[in-house]
Amino acid sequence: SFYEELLCHGILTPLSAPVEGLVGREGSCNYVAPQGISSVVKYYLKQSGADVSYGQHVTHISLRGGKWEVSRRAGPPEQFDVVILTIPVPQILQLQGDIANLIKGSQRQQLECVSYSSRYALGLFYEAGVRLGVPWAAQYVTDDPCIRFISIESRKRNRESPEVGPSLVVHTTVTFGSEHLDSDPAEVQQIILSHLDRIVPSLPTPSSIKCHKWRYSQVTKAVPNCPGQMILHSDPLLICGGDGFTRSNFDGCIESAVSLAEAVRSHL
């Protein structure tokens, strides 16, 4: 039903562009978000009617008079009846305040078992009218120690236009990400570009480049024997979920979201 709704509103469309090296499972179907994956999140936030505040770096969660007091890096603390955490599991364990003492020993052991891969993503942005000169929309790379995936985003999303310049996105291998996790970003960028030049030679010069580090890219080991969420405190409710409690794909995120919603509903 989630796929049907998103397809009906054009948030998702079936992937029709050529992707070299894509290994599909029998009976599976691949989709793409024409406006970017953030459009899926924006769609559900709009449906919810929630008042969303961005850029809030939470540092402490503590009990205050039967409510949760949430402190952030900038601005005064605020109080809430329910707190739901969907940040990467290692960041849950880094939170300070009463939450550090409220997590039971057995739960802490489960949370500490979770592991993530790390990757770099490199974006190359071009002026309108530039032609990249490759026949595919995306390509999985199997014989390079640095690069795993290359995508021409406008072509992959079936949104090529002479008025909008193309963009190319490169994802590194898991091994490269872990080996260069704390390296200088400028140095990492040059290494990725040198490998890209060997794989796709003669690319035009981009107008801008952005290098992004995903310290927590994809879950390699999720919370074991978990229903998609974990209640850390019942009254007031403090609950956590996300792909760290299922798996790192859209189905895993939906599975955790439904489990979270049911758990919160039963406490209201």
Salt bridges, closest charged atoms under 4 A:
GLU69 OE1 - ARG64 NE 3.66
GLU78 OE2 - ARG72 NH2 3.38
ASP81 OD1 - LYS67 NZ 2.36
ASP98 OD2 - ARG64 NH1 3.90
ASP144 OD1 - HIS195 ND1 3.04
GLU153 OE2 - LYS156 NZ 3.16
GLU153 OE1 - ARG157 NH2 2.96
GLU160 OE2 - ARG155 NE 3.22
ASP182 OD1 - ARG215 NH2 3.32
GLU255 OE1 - ARG247 NH1 3.02
